[in-house]
Amino acid sequence: MNNIVTLTLNPTVDKSTTADQIIPDQKLRCAAPKFEPGGGGINVSRALKRLGADSLAVFPVGGPTGTLLRELLTQEQIRQAPVETVSRTRENFIVVDASTGQQYRFGMPGTPLAPEEQQQILTTLKSLPTVPDFLVISGSLPPGVEPEFLVRIARAAKELGVKVVADTSGPALQQLLAEGVYLAKPNVGELSKMAGVDELDNEAVAAAARKLVQEGKCDIVVVSLGPQGACVVSRDFVDHIPAPAVKKRSTVGAGDSMVAGLVYGLATGLSVRETGRLGVACGTAATMNPGTELFRKEDVDRLYRWLLQAAPGLAA
């Protein structure tokens, strides 16, 4: 059953390595590269698999990099519905300086999606053998794709009763919210832009998120606050969830991991407050691993138990 479908319009293969020290104008000897599938929705599918949930990843794919992307996802047993494109799938590059532990992330431009390729993606989503419960729209837009395309997808999904989860940014997020979604996960910077202010404190974050819910733009807002955790807002409550203190090695994939935890929690019947804590546990656990490794399930379980015990009325 296609209970959860993820959509990634700007997928990538993440190529990561380590150098002893990054020095300008020198030939740097690097460790053997590691290749991993990437892009918002794809990472959500990968994280869901680690939580024990199946999902279907829909994404455009082209060229040798696209072939590698499909092979990598097959190795992780991710179900796929790829849409072939003329342009080759992009590749990002990540280097860790071993002398400092600092990470350098090089994001390459996305490859264009022609109008007929966009239509094929929409056709693929409309032609699924069963209607999913959740559609996760996550990641950036590639060249040639306007935010209105996401609105068309969200509108078609909602007409079928699908719960749309939005994790994107800028005009794409704003237009999806104008259409209305089930859950949105902006970070505090994105929420500030939508509120028309330079920055928001905790009280203002809750007020801005509550306004989105009251205006009917979404049922649930989960505002990612980075190392401070998250603020979960629904029609019934505001819940500030602290992030557990851990040794951070990389923030790559932390936001996607949080989304996976949120969707998993909602799909398995957890309360919204429990779901928020599972999302924070997944996002925090992802920062404990280097590169683009996402999280380990045992770390998520431990952090989730801690967050439940720290919340009055939720401790098991």
C-alpha positions as CSV (number, residue, x, y, z in Angstrom):
1,M,0.0,0.0,0.0
2,N,1.3,3.4,-0.9
3,N,0.7,4.9,2.5
4,I,3.4,7.5,2.1
5,V,4.7,9.1,-1.1
6,T,7.6,11.5,-1.2
7,L,8.2,13.9,-4.1
8,T,11.7,15.3,-4.8
9,L,11.9,17.6,-7.8
10,N,15.6,18.4,-7.4
11,P,17.3,15.1,-6.5
12,T,21.1,14.7,-6.2
13,V,23.8,12.2,-5.6
14,D,25.9,13.4,-2.6
15,K,29.6,12.7,-3.0
16,S,31.5,13.1,0.2
17,T,35.1,12.7,1.3
18,T,37.6,13.8,3.9
19,A,40.9,15.7,3.6
20,D,43.6,15.9,6.2
21,Q,43.6,19.7,5.9
22,I,42.0,22.0,3.4
23,I,44.7,24.5,2.1
24,P,44.3,26.9,-0.8
25,D,46.3,26.2,-4.0
26,Q,47.5,22.8,-2.8
27,K,46.7,19.4,-4.3
28,L,44.7,17.8,-1.5
29,R,44.8,14.1,-1.0
30,C,41.3,12.8,-0.1
31,A,39.8,9.6,1.3
32,A,37.9,7.4,-1.0
33,P,34.6,9.1,-1.9
34,K,31.3,8.0,-0.6
35,F,28.1,8.3,-2.7
36,E,24.7,8.6,-1.2
37,P,21.3,9.5,-2.6
38,G,20.1,13.0,-1.7
39,G,17.4,15.6,-2.1
40,G,14.6,16.4,0.3
41,G,11.9,13.8,-0.4
42,I,14.5,11.1,-1.1
43,N,16.1,11.7,2.3
44,V,12.7,11.5,3.9
45,S,12.1,8.1,2.2
46,R,15.5,6.9,3.4
47,A,14.8,8.0,6.9
48,L,11.4,6.4,6.9
49,K,13.0,3.1,5.9
50,R,15.2,3.4,8.9
51,L,12.2,3.9,11.1
52,G,10.6,0.7,9.6
53,A,8.1,2.4,7.3
54,D,7.8,1.8,3.6
55,S,7.3,4.7,1.1
56,L,7.3,5.4,-2.6
57,A,9.9,8.0,-3.8
58,V,8.8,10.0,-6.9
59,F,11.6,12.0,-8.6
60,P,13.0,13.0,-12.0
61,V,16.2,11.2,-13.1
62,G,18.6,11.4,-16.0
63,G,22.0,10.6,-17.3
64,P,24.8,8.5,-15.6
65,T,24.3,10.3,-12.2
66,G,20.6,9.4,-12.4
67,T,21.5,5.7,-13.0
68,L,23.7,5.8,-9.9
69,L,21.0,7.5,-7.9
70,R,18.5,4.7,-8.7
71,E,21.2,2.0,-7.9
72,L,21.9,3.6,-4.6
73,L,18.2,3.8,-3.7
74,T,17.7,0.1,-4.7
75,Q,20.6,-0.8,-2.4
76,E,18.6,0.8,0.4
77,Q,15.4,-0.9,-0.7
78,I,13.6,2.3,-1.4
79,R,10.6,1.8,-3.7
80,Q,10.9,4.2,-6.7
81,A,8.7,5.8,-9.4
82,P,11.4,7.7,-11.4
83,V,10.5,10.0,-14.3
84,E,13.1,10.0,-17.0
85,T,14.5,13.4,-18.1
86,V,16.8,14.7,-20.8
87,S,19.1,16.5,-18.3
88,R,21.4,14.5,-16.1
89,T,20.8,14.4,-12.4
90,R,23.0,16.8,-10.4
91,E,25.8,15.8,-8.0
92,N,26.7,17.7,-4.8
93,F,30.1,17.6,-3.2
94,I,30.9,17.6,0.6
95,V,34.4,17.7,2.1
96,V,35.4,17.4,5.8
97,D,38.6,19.0,7.0
98,A,39.9,16.4,9.4
99,S,42.2,18.9,11.2
100,T,39.2,21.0,12.3
101,G,36.2,18.8,11.8
102,Q,34.7,21.6,9.7
103,Q,32.4,20.6,6.8
104,Y,32.4,22.3,3.4
105,R,29.2,21.7,1.3
106,F,29.2,22.5,-2.4
107,G,25.6,22.5,-3.8
108,M,25.5,22.3,-7.6
109,P,22.7,23.9,-9.6
110,G,19.7,21.7,-10.3
111,T,19.0,20.4,-13.8
112,P,16.0,21.9,-15.7
113,L,12.7,20.2,-15.9
114,A,11.0,20.7,-19.3
115,P,7.2,21.3,-19.3
116,E,6.5,17.8,-20.7
117,E,8.7,16.3,-17.9
118,Q,6.8,18.2,-15.3
119,Q,3.5,16.9,-16.8
120,Q,4.9,13.4,-16.6
121,I,5.6,13.8,-12.9
122,L,2.0,15.0,-12.4
123,T,0.7,12.1,-14.4
124,T,2.8,9.6,-12.4
125,L,1.4,11.0,-9.1
126,K,-2.2,10.8,-10.5
127,S,-1.7,7.3,-11.8
128,L,-0.6,5.6,-8.5
129,P,-2.4,2.3,-8.1
130,T,-3.7,3.4,-4.7
131,V,-4.3,6.8,-3.1
132,P,-1.6,7.5,-0.4
133,D,-2.4,8.8,3.0
134,F,0.5,11.3,2.9
135,L,2.3,13.2,0.2
136,V,5.6,14.7,1.3
137,I,6.7,17.6,-0.9
138,S,10.3,18.3,0.1
139,G,13.3,20.1,-1.2
140,S,14.1,22.9,-3.6
141,L,12.8,23.6,-7.1
142,P,15.0,23.0,-10.1
143,P,15.3,25.5,-12.9
144,G,12.3,25.8,-15.1
145,V,9.8,24.9,-12.4
146,E,7.5,27.5,-11.0
147,P,5.9,27.3,-7.5
148,E,2.5,27.0,-9.2
149,F,3.5,23.5,-10.3
150,L,3.6,22.5,-6.6
151,V,0.3,24.1,-6.0
152,R,-1.2,22.0,-8.8
153,I,0.2,18.9,-7.2
154,A,-1.0,19.8,-3.7
155,R,-4.5,20.7,-5.0
156,A,-4.9,17.4,-6.9
157,A,-3.7,15.5,-3.8
158,K,-6.1,17.2,-1.5
159,E,-9.0,16.5,-3.8
160,L,-8.3,12.8,-3.2
161,G,-8.1,13.2,0.5
162,V,-4.3,13.0,0.7
163,K,-2.6,14.8,3.6
164,V,0.1,17.1,2.1
165,V,3.3,17.7,4.0
166,A,5.3,20.7,2.8
167,D,9.0,21.2,3.5
168,T,10.4,23.7,1.1
169,S,11.2,27.4,1.2
170,G,10.7,30.8,-0.3
171,P,7.9,31.4,-2.8
172,A,7.3,27.7,-3.1
173,L,6.4,27.3,0.5
174,Q,4.4,30.5,0.5
175,Q,2.2,29.4,-2.4
176,L,1.7,25.9,-0.9
177,L,0.5,27.5,2.3
178,A,-1.8,29.8,0.3
179,E,-3.3,26.7,-1.2
180,G,-3.4,25.0,2.2
181,V,-1.6,21.9,3.4
182,Y,-1.9,19.5,6.3
183,L,1.6,20.0,7.8
184,A,4.3,22.6,7.1
185,K,7.8,22.6,8.5
186,P,9.4,26.0,8.1
187,N,12.6,26.9,9.9
188,V,12.6,30.0,12.0
189,G,14.2,32.1,9.2
190,E,11.5,31.1,6.7
191,L,8.8,31.9,9.3
192,S,10.4,35.3,9.9
193,K,10.2,36.1,6.2
194,M,6.6,35.2,6.0
195,A,5.8,37.3,9.1
196,G,7.7,40.2,7.6
197,V,10.2,40.7,10.4
198,D,14.0,40.2,10.7
199,E,13.9,37.7,13.6
200,L,11.5,36.1,16.0
201,D,11.8,35.1,19.6
202,N,10.1,32.0,21.0
203,E,6.9,33.8,21.8
204,A,6.8,35.5,18.4
205,V,7.5,32.1,16.7
206,A,4.5,30.6,18.3
207,A,2.3,33.6,17.4
208,A,3.4,33.6,13.8
209,A,2.8,29.8,13.5
210,R,-0.6,30.0,15.2
211,K,-1.6,32.7,12.7
212,L,-0.9,30.2,9.8
213,V,-3.1,27.7,11.4
214,Q,-5.9,30.2,12.2
215,E,-5.8,31.4,8.5
216,G,-6.4,27.8,7.4
217,K,-3.0,27.5,5.7
218,C,-2.2,24.3,7.5
219,D,-3.5,22.1,10.3
220,I,-0.1,21.7,12.0
221,V,3.1,23.8,11.9
222,V,6.4,22.5,13.1
223,V,8.9,25.3,13.3
224,S,12.5,24.0,13.3
225,L,14.6,26.0,15.7
226,G,17.9,24.2,15.1
227,P,19.8,23.5,18.3
228,Q,16.9,24.9,20.3
229,G,14.5,22.1,19.1
230,A,11.1,22.9,17.6
231,C,7.8,24.6,18.2
232,V,4.8,22.6,17.3
233,V,1.5,24.5,16.8
234,S,-2.0,23.1,16.1
235,R,-5.5,24.5,16.6
236,D,-5.4,23.0,20.2
237,F,-2.0,23.9,21.6
238,V,1.5,25.3,21.3
239,D,4.3,23.0,22.3
240,H,8.0,24.0,22.6
241,I,10.2,20.9,22.4
242,P,13.9,21.2,23.4
243,A,16.6,19.4,21.4
244,P,18.6,16.9,23.5
245,A,22.2,17.9,24.0
246,V,24.4,15.7,21.8
247,K,27.8,15.9,20.1
248,K,27.1,17.2,16.6
249,R,29.1,15.9,13.7
250,S,27.0,17.0,10.7
251,T,23.7,18.8,10.1
252,V,23.2,17.3,6.6
253,G,19.8,15.6,6.4
254,A,18.7,16.7,9.9
255,G,15.6,18.6,8.6
256,D,14.7,15.7,6.3
257,S,15.1,13.3,9.2
258,M,12.8,15.5,11.3
259,V,10.1,15.4,8.6
260,A,10.4,11.6,8.4
261,G,9.8,11.4,12.1
262,L,6.8,13.7,11.9
263,V,5.2,11.7,9.1
264,Y,6.0,8.4,10.7
265,G,4.4,9.5,13.9
266,L,1.2,10.8,12.3
267,A,1.0,7.7,10.0
268,T,1.3,5.3,13.0
269,G,-1.3,7.1,15.2
270,L,0.9,9.0,17.6
271,S,-0.5,12.2,19.1
272,V,0.7,15.5,17.7
273,R,2.7,16.1,20.9
274,E,4.4,12.7,20.6
275,T,4.9,13.1,16.9
276,G,6.7,16.4,17.5
277,R,9.1,14.7,19.9
278,L,9.8,11.9,17.5
279,G,10.6,14.5,14.8
280,V,13.0,16.3,17.1
281,A,14.6,12.9,18.1
282,C,15.1,12.0,14.4
283,G,16.5,15.4,13.5
284,T,18.9,15.4,16.5
285,A,20.0,11.9,15.9
286,A,21.0,12.8,12.4
287,T,23.4,15.4,13.6
288,M,25.3,12.7,15.6
289,N,26.7,11.1,12.4
290,P,29.2,12.5,10.0
291,G,28.6,13.3,6.4
292,T,25.2,12.4,5.0
293,E,24.5,9.3,7.0
294,L,21.2,10.5,8.4
295,F,20.4,8.7,11.8
296,R,20.7,5.4,13.6
297,K,17.4,3.9,14.8
298,E,18.9,3.2,18.2
299,D,19.8,6.8,18.7
300,V,16.3,7.9,17.8
301,D,14.7,5.5,20.2
302,R,17.0,6.7,23.1
303,L,16.4,10.4,22.4
304,Y,12.7,9.9,21.9
305,R,12.4,8.2,25.3
306,W,14.3,11.0,26.9
307,L,12.0,13.6,25.3
308,L,8.9,11.8,26.4
309,Q,10.1,11.5,30.0
310,A,11.0,15.2,30.0
311,A,7.4,16.1,29.0
312,P,4.7,16.1,31.7
313,G,1.9,13.7,30.9
314,L,3.8,12.0,28.1
315,A,6.2,9.7,29.9
316,A,5.6,6.1,29.1
